[in-house]
Amino acid sequence: MIDTYTAELVRFAEQLADESNQLLAAAPTTARPDSKADNSFVTEVDRAIETRLRELISDAYPGHGILGEEYGGVDVDADVTWIVDPVDGTAHLVAGIPLYGTLIGVSRHGRPWIGVLDYPATGDRWVGVNGSFARRNGQPVRTRPCADLPIALVTCSNPDFFTAEEFEAFTRVRRATRYAMYGASSFAYALLASGRTDLVVDAGLQPYDLFAPAAVIGGAGGLLTDWSGADLRLTSPGQVLAAGDGRLHAEALRMLK
């Protein structure tokens, strides 16, 4: 069970996802990207969605902070902060791969609290409250038990984001697992919450990539930390280890260290 205020924010987060879903579903299939300073893609769709979501959040909750990928942060030290990635997987959108979507996270006292992951091209939406529940398209989901790396299915967004030292650490984990897959971005975190995979190892990510998935995974019985094992914060490094089973998380953490 969740309290009335949490339920109110979950409903509003889903309303934001409805808004972004309509804008993203109507986006041209031949969206022309610009390149940002880090060589990642951005389109007018990214900018339009974030602008709209920020307007809605500011109108509804003027005392809350906002952090977005395209337009930065305002009052991010507030007790409650909305953390928005308007189009997670912009490269997928540009390439026509249907694994792009909008991530809407809410932090409380700087920690992941509420998350919505919405993917209009696949018709999927995950909603979760850390420590309470997670749902996919309205149906409850849970992570699956997996205690040992040799039977684990691991995913990674993109090893190109890793430094040489990070890639060496990741390789130790990857070689110990049963199978590794790449390139699903936040969709891989959602599938871990649904019990379809066991482990995610990533680096080079930002809070807007992670807070919504962390809340959903935490609501589904899993956990997401940095590579030191510390809980996710807005100031955390972009090194991420997510697992559906705490025993597997501990084993992978030892190998990363």
Buried (B, 14 or more C-beta within 10 A) or exposed (E): EBEEEBEEBBEBBBBBBEBBBEBBEEBEEEBEBEEEEEEEBBBEBBBBBBBBBBEBBBEBBEEBBBBBBBBEBBBBEBEBBBBBBBBBBBBBBBEEBBBBBBBBBBBBEBBBBBBBBBBBBEEBBBBBBBEBBBBBEEEEBBBBEBEBBEEBBBBBBBBEBBEEEBBEBBBBBBEBBEEBEEBBBBBBBBBBBBBBBBBBBBBBBBBBBBBBBBBBBBBBBBBBBBBEBEBBBBEBBBBBBBBBBBEBBEBBBEBBE
